[in-house]
Amino acid sequence: MKLRLFYRDNDPGLEEHPIDRMVHERVGKRSVRRRLAQLSTSIVQALGPESKLWFDYKQTKGDLCARREEAYFDLGVEHGLAAARAEELEESRREVTHLAERLVREALSSGLKPEAAASAAVLAAWSLLGHPMVRAK
């Protein structure tokens, strides 16, 4: 059975991405995959000349799945980076909590909708993490 490789675009020189192999080993279920292939063939045969709709559907669903998996991966990396940066802070826990509470009060008193205030807070945090004085520590 040929594996569909979602991460191949990251390095076209690789035959198979290690993540694809690990996912395949975890999911497995060859009988389920075989049943899905049979059902797919039956649907294409039943649709006859209209089978292009089925292929468009499958392609769109595959694109969505790939984008979703990439987003999960990216968010995991971003979360890990943020957690690592947070641990690098030298200030005491009490001082950090005090500053966070002050920032929340300031953001909420700005008159912005909560989503916009949260976006501003995230933007500010991201800017701080990229600031030369933070990186120099």
URVEN-V586478 format. One record per helix or strand. SS is the DSSP state (alpha for helix, beta for strand). FROM is the first residue (numbers start at 1). TO is the last residue. If there is no record, write none. Layout:
ss=SS from=FROM to=TO
ss=SS from=FROM to=TO
//
This chain:
ss=alpha from=8 to=10
ss=alpha from=18 to=27
ss=alpha from=30 to=88
ss=alpha from=93 to=108
ss=alpha from=114 to=130
ss=alpha from=132 to=135
//
